Amino acid sequence: MDFKGKDIISIPDISKQEIDHVLAIAAKMKKKPNPSLLKDKVLASLFYEPSTRTRLSFETAAERLGMRVIGFAEAGVSSSGKKGESLHDSIKNIGLYADVIAMRHPAEGSARLASEATDKPILNGGDGANQHPTQTLLDLFTIKETQKKLSGLDIAIVGDLKFGRTTHSLAQALAYYNPRLYFVAPEALQMPDHILKFLKKNKVKFSQHEKIENVINKVDILYMTRIQKERFPDPLEYERVKNVYVLTEDMLEGVKPNMKVMHPLPRVDEIEPSVDKTKHAYYFQQAENGLYVRQGLLGLVLGKLK
């Protein structure tokens, strides 16, 4: 399967066959490292918005494949955006220096705009509240790793479903695998209508809930997310919902033996530290899996893996 030069902008742009291929490549990268696969290649790591795991896993993935990394983590401090340069012009220039670009930007649609400014592959590390496709691919990899399959699973997605780009991408991707989805959120933070319409069109079974306790014993995966303060236009609205969901160790009594708790991280207060030591916690392994998925993507879009 030829990914050479392909942009990874949003999940709807990627077919089920392509997702399955990325996951298979990532499994190979996890099993057998290839430290010189991309020597003499350059990754531009452009993070216009704060990031820890996504940025560092992209950069670590690149360096473990022999790449050089250029870029910035604070665009307002260290890029020409501070001087008023447009995103289009910045990407057009940076594309002259790098072989592939990984980027995060607060504006929805920014990754697609970037893809129109350069012929170098763009890997979207999150564009506003819109999409986060590489996170979704590592989430799928982790689900498959823990459940030995992707199809026919019961999955609860909890927290900020309105602004959470990881939840949007994940729900769309899971539509390929005949899931039963449970969306747990306050009414004001429920999944956007366009995602629900997408799921209905694809005949995905889902229901909406306000309490974790109503679904936790039914699911194979409990996907927790934080309430994202930075996405709220009204600080008072954030204060009303910031601690609405907190997963405790006691709540895990009676869950399925195979149930795993996932989280895109960072967590704030939504998973108590006591959960970490249980057999159900899998969010740190999930974060590690980002390395292998992003290594696979870099090798694929640069034409070194098939």
Backbone torsions as a table, in degrees:
resi	resn	phi	psi	omega
1	MET	NA	128.3	-171.9
2	ASP	-97.6	110.5	176.6
3	PHE	-101.8	-1.3	-171.3
4	LYS	-55.0	125.8	178.7
5	GLY	79.8	1.8	-175.4
6	LYS	-76.7	134.9	171.1
7	ASP	-81.7	143.3	174.4
8	ILE	-113.2	89.6	-171.7
9	ILE	-103.7	-46.5	-177.7
10	SER	-149.4	156.0	-178.3
11	ILE	-63.5	-40.7	179.5
12	PRO	-60.9	-16.4	177.8
13	ASP	-80.7	-8.8	-173.3
14	ILE	-113.3	128.2	-178.6
15	SER	-77.8	164.7	176.6
16	LYS	-59.7	-41.3	-179.7
17	GLN	-63.0	-38.5	178.6
18	GLU	-68.8	-41.0	177.0
19	ILE	-60.5	-48.1	-179.6
20	ASP	-59.5	-36.6	179.7
21	HIS	-68.6	-43.4	177.5
22	VAL	-59.3	-42.9	-178.8
23	LEU	-65.5	-37.3	178.2
24	ALA	-66.8	-40.8	177.9
25	ILE	-65.2	-42.3	179.4
26	ALA	-60.9	-39.3	178.3
27	ALA	-62.5	-37.8	177.3
28	LYS	-67.0	-39.9	179.7
29	MET	-65.4	-35.5	179.2
30	LYS	-68.7	-37.6	-176.8
31	LYS	-78.1	-37.1	-174.7
32	LYS	-139.0	98.1	179.8
33	PRO	-61.6	154.4	179.3
34	ASN	-136.6	81.5	-168.8
35	PRO	-69.5	-9.7	179.5
36	SER	-117.8	13.3	-175.3
37	LEU	-56.9	-40.3	-173.7
38	LEU	-120.4	33.5	176.9
39	LYS	-62.0	145.9	-177.8
40	ASP	74.7	5.1	174.5
41	LYS	-100.6	155.9	-177.1
42	VAL	-125.9	128.8	172.6
43	LEU	-100.2	129.4	168.9
44	ALA	-95.7	118.1	-178.5
45	SER	-105.3	103.3	-170.7
46	LEU	-114.8	102.6	-176.9
47	PHE	-115.8	98.0	179.7
48	TYR	-81.0	-1.7	-178.2
49	GLU	-139.9	147.2	-176.6
50	PRO	-56.7	142.3	178.2
51	SER	-159.5	144.3	172.9
52	THR	-114.5	-69.1	-175.3
53	ARG	-62.3	-48.7	-175.3
54	THR	-62.5	-48.9	-178.4
55	ARG	-64.1	-49.1	-176.6
56	LEU	-68.7	-32.5	179.1
57	SER	-72.9	-36.1	173.2
58	PHE	-60.5	-47.5	-175.5
59	GLU	-69.6	-39.3	177.1
60	THR	-67.1	-42.1	177.2
61	ALA	-57.2	-45.0	-179.9
62	ALA	-62.8	-48.3	-176.7
63	GLU	-66.4	-32.3	178.0
64	ARG	-75.3	-7.3	173.3
65	LEU	-104.9	5.4	177.2
66	GLY	91.5	8.6	-178.4
67	MET	-81.0	160.0	165.9
68	ARG	-96.7	149.7	-177.7
69	VAL	-122.5	129.6	172.2
70	ILE	-122.9	166.2	175.9
71	GLY	137.5	-158.3	-177.0
72	PHE	-153.3	158.7	178.8
73	ALA	-112.9	-12.7	178.3
74	GLU	-135.4	92.0	-173.9
75	ALA	-61.8	-33.7	-178.4
76	GLY	-67.8	-18.3	-178.5
77	VAL	-102.6	-39.5	-165.7
78	SER	-123.0	16.9	177.5
79	SER	-130.5	167.9	-179.5
80	SER	-74.6	-4.2	173.3
81	GLY	-58.9	-31.1	178.1
82	LYS	-64.1	-25.9	-179.8
83	LYS	-87.5	-3.1	179.8
84	GLY	101.1	5.3	178.6
85	GLU	-66.1	138.3	-179.6
86	SER	-71.5	156.1	176.9
87	LEU	-59.9	-41.8	-179.8
88	HIS	-55.8	-48.4	-177.3
89	ASP	-68.9	-38.0	178.3
90	SER	-60.4	-48.0	-178.0
91	ILE	-66.6	-39.3	179.3
92	LYS	-59.4	-41.2	178.6
93	ASN	-72.4	-45.1	-177.6
94	ILE	-64.2	-32.2	176.6
95	GLY	-61.7	-20.3	176.9
96	LEU	-77.2	-19.6	-175.9
97	TYR	-101.1	-23.1	-170.9
98	ALA	-121.2	161.4	178.1
99	ASP	-93.1	-22.6	-179.6
100	VAL	-155.1	148.6	-176.7
101	ILE	-124.1	125.2	170.0
102	ALA	-106.1	130.6	-175.4
103	MET	-144.2	151.7	168.7
104	ARG	-129.5	139.9	-176.6
105	HIS	-148.6	143.7	-177.8
106	PRO	-71.5	-16.4	-176.2
107	ALA	-90.6	129.4	175.3
108	GLU	-62.9	136.1	-179.8
109	GLY	88.2	-2.8	-176.8
110	SER	-65.7	-36.7	-178.7
111	ALA	-66.3	-38.7	178.3
112	ARG	-68.0	-39.9	175.5
113	LEU	-59.1	-43.2	179.2
114	ALA	-60.9	-39.3	-178.5
115	SER	-65.5	-24.6	178.8
116	GLU	-83.1	-12.9	-176.9
117	ALA	-93.7	-13.2	-175.4
118	THR	-145.7	156.4	174.7
119	ASP	-94.4	3.5	176.6
120	LYS	-84.4	145.8	-178.2
121	PRO	-61.3	137.1	175.6
122	ILE	-107.4	127.1	174.7
123	LEU	-109.0	112.0	-174.5
124	ASN	-77.4	113.6	176.9
125	GLY	-95.1	18.7	178.9
126	GLY	122.0	121.6	176.0
127	ASP	-123.2	99.1	-178.8
128	GLY	58.6	-136.9	178.6
129	ALA	-95.8	19.7	-171.6
130	ASN	-89.2	-79.4	-172.0
131	GLN	-135.1	155.0	174.5
132	HIS	-147.7	71.0	-169.4
133	PRO	-65.5	-34.7	-178.7
134	THR	-70.8	-31.9	173.7
135	GLN	-63.6	-42.0	179.9
136	THR	-63.2	-40.4	179.1
137	LEU	-64.2	-39.3	177.3
138	LEU	-72.1	-30.0	175.0
139	ASP	-64.6	-45.5	178.7
140	LEU	-63.1	-41.5	177.7
141	PHE	-58.1	-43.4	-177.9
142	THR	-69.8	-41.7	177.3
143	ILE	-59.5	-45.8	-179.9
144	LYS	-65.2	-38.4	179.6
145	GLU	-62.8	-38.1	-176.0
146	THR	-86.9	-29.2	-174.4
147	GLN	-108.3	-5.4	-180.0
148	LYS	65.2	11.5	176.9
149	LYS	-166.1	167.6	174.0
150	LEU	-115.5	-23.0	-172.7
151	SER	-84.9	144.3	171.0
152	GLY	70.8	26.2	-178.0
153	LEU	-94.0	155.2	173.1
154	ASP	-98.5	120.4	-171.7
155	ILE	-133.3	127.4	174.6
156	ALA	-103.7	133.3	176.7
157	ILE	-116.7	122.6	-165.3
158	VAL	-123.7	138.5	169.2
159	GLY	117.9	-127.7	-176.6
160	ASP	-88.3	89.7	-178.2
161	LEU	-90.3	-14.7	179.1
162	LYS	-76.6	-49.5	-175.9
163	PHE	-99.7	-9.8	-172.9
164	GLY	-79.0	102.0	-177.3
165	ARG	-63.4	-30.3	178.5
166	THR	-64.3	-36.5	-178.5
167	THR	-71.9	-34.6	178.4
168	HIS	-64.7	-50.6	-178.5
169	SER	-63.0	-41.8	-177.0
170	LEU	-65.6	-44.6	179.7
171	ALA	-60.7	-42.0	179.2
172	GLN	-65.3	-41.6	-179.2
173	ALA	-67.2	-40.0	-178.6
174	LEU	-64.9	-20.2	178.8
175	ALA	-58.2	-24.3	178.4
176	TYR	-72.1	-15.0	-166.2
177	TYR	-120.7	23.1	173.1
178	ASN	50.9	56.1	-178.8
179	PRO	-87.8	172.0	163.5
180	ARG	-114.4	114.6	-173.5
181	LEU	-105.3	140.4	175.3
182	TYR	-121.3	117.7	179.6
183	PHE	-100.6	115.5	-175.7
184	VAL	-112.7	112.5	-177.8
185	ALA	-164.2	156.4	168.2
186	PRO	-60.9	153.8	-177.6
187	GLU	-53.5	-37.5	-177.3
188	ALA	-71.5	-14.4	-177.4
189	LEU	-119.9	20.7	-179.2
190	GLN	-71.6	165.7	-176.9
191	MET	-56.5	135.7	-179.2
192	PRO	-60.0	152.0	-177.1
193	ASP	-58.5	-36.1	-176.1
194	HIS	-67.9	-29.7	175.4
195	ILE	-73.0	-42.3	178.6
196	LEU	-62.6	-39.9	177.4
197	LYS	-64.6	-39.2	176.7
198	PHE	-60.0	-44.3	-178.6
199	LEU	-66.9	-41.9	177.8
200	LYS	-62.1	-43.2	179.0
201	LYS	-60.0	-33.6	-179.0
202	ASN	-96.2	12.8	174.2
203	LYS	58.1	38.5	176.8
204	VAL	-89.6	129.9	177.8
205	LYS	-78.4	129.6	177.5
206	PHE	-151.3	160.1	174.4
207	SER	-145.1	158.6	-177.0
208	GLN	-113.3	137.7	-174.3
209	HIS	-139.8	162.9	177.5
210	GLU	-113.9	-8.2	-178.7
211	LYS	-129.7	133.0	176.7
212	ILE	-60.3	-38.5	-175.8
213	GLU	-58.2	-25.1	-178.4
214	ASN	-74.5	-16.1	-173.7
215	VAL	-129.1	-15.3	-167.6
216	ILE	-60.6	-32.8	-178.5
217	ASN	-80.6	-4.1	-176.7
218	LYS	-99.8	-13.4	-163.8
219	VAL	-107.2	155.9	173.7
220	ASP	-89.3	-31.5	180.0
221	ILE	-130.3	129.4	171.2
222	LEU	-110.5	106.7	-174.5
223	TYR	-100.0	101.8	-178.4
224	MET	-88.3	147.2	173.1
225	THR	-137.6	156.6	177.8
226	ARG	-84.2	156.5	170.7
227	ILE	-79.1	119.2	-168.7
228	GLN	-88.9	97.9	-178.0
229	LYS	-55.4	-38.0	-174.2
230	GLU	-69.3	-14.0	-179.0
231	ARG	-91.9	-12.2	-174.0
232	PHE	-83.5	122.8	175.3
233	PRO	-70.3	-23.9	-177.9
234	ASP	-117.4	110.7	-179.1
235	PRO	-58.0	-31.5	-180.0
236	LEU	-66.8	-36.0	178.2
237	GLU	-64.6	-39.4	177.0
238	TYR	-62.4	-44.8	-177.9
239	GLU	-60.0	-31.3	-179.0
240	ARG	-70.6	-27.3	-172.2
241	VAL	-119.8	0.9	-167.2
242	LYS	-62.1	-32.1	-178.4
243	ASN	-117.0	30.6	-173.6
244	VAL	-69.5	-28.5	179.2
245	TYR	-125.7	122.2	175.6
246	VAL	-134.5	116.7	178.9
247	LEU	-84.9	123.6	178.7
248	THR	-112.3	162.9	179.5
249	GLU	-60.9	-38.0	-179.7
250	ASP	-60.1	-31.3	-177.8
251	MET	-69.7	-14.0	-178.2
252	LEU	-85.5	-6.7	177.2
253	GLU	-66.1	126.1	178.1
254	GLY	90.8	0.4	178.0
255	VAL	-76.9	166.2	177.6
256	LYS	-60.3	142.9	179.9
257	PRO	-58.5	-32.0	-177.6
258	ASN	-86.8	-2.8	-173.7
259	MET	-65.6	133.0	177.0
260	LYS	-120.6	141.1	175.5
261	VAL	-95.2	125.5	177.9
262	MET	-118.6	160.9	-179.7
263	HIS	-162.2	131.4	179.4
264	PRO	-70.2	-15.4	-180.0
265	LEU	63.0	151.3	5.7
266	PRO	-77.6	147.9	171.5
267	ARG	-90.2	156.7	175.0
268	VAL	-114.9	-85.3	178.7
269	ASP	-120.1	3.7	-167.7
270	GLU	-81.3	-11.5	171.7
271	ILE	-132.2	117.9	179.2
272	GLU	-67.1	143.0	-179.1
273	PRO	-55.5	-26.5	179.7
274	SER	-63.3	-22.0	178.3
275	VAL	-69.4	-26.8	-173.9
276	ASP	-56.1	-35.2	-173.4
277	LYS	-86.7	-2.5	-179.9
278	THR	-81.6	161.9	179.7
279	LYS	-71.1	-11.5	-177.5
280	HIS	-86.7	-22.2	-177.4
281	ALA	-71.0	129.1	-179.7
282	TYR	-142.6	17.1	-172.9
283	TYR	-76.1	-28.1	178.1
284	PHE	-76.0	-37.5	173.2
285	GLN	-64.0	-36.1	176.3
286	GLN	-59.5	-45.1	178.7
287	ALA	-62.9	-41.2	177.6
288	GLU	-60.4	-37.6	-178.4
289	ASN	-62.9	-19.5	175.3
290	GLY	-58.5	-32.6	178.3
291	LEU	-58.7	-48.5	-172.3
292	TYR	-74.3	-36.6	178.0
293	VAL	-66.8	-43.0	-178.4
294	ARG	-73.2	-31.0	171.7
295	GLN	-61.9	-45.6	179.2
296	GLY	-59.9	-44.0	179.9
297	LEU	-64.0	-42.8	179.2
298	LEU	-61.2	-45.1	178.8
299	GLY	-64.0	-37.5	-178.5
300	LEU	-70.3	-50.0	-174.9
301	VAL	-71.8	-19.5	176.2
302	LEU	-94.2	6.7	172.3
303	GLY	75.2	15.1	-179.6
304	LYS	-94.9	-12.1	176.0
305	LEU	-126.4	147.6	179.6
306	LYS	-124.0	NA	NA
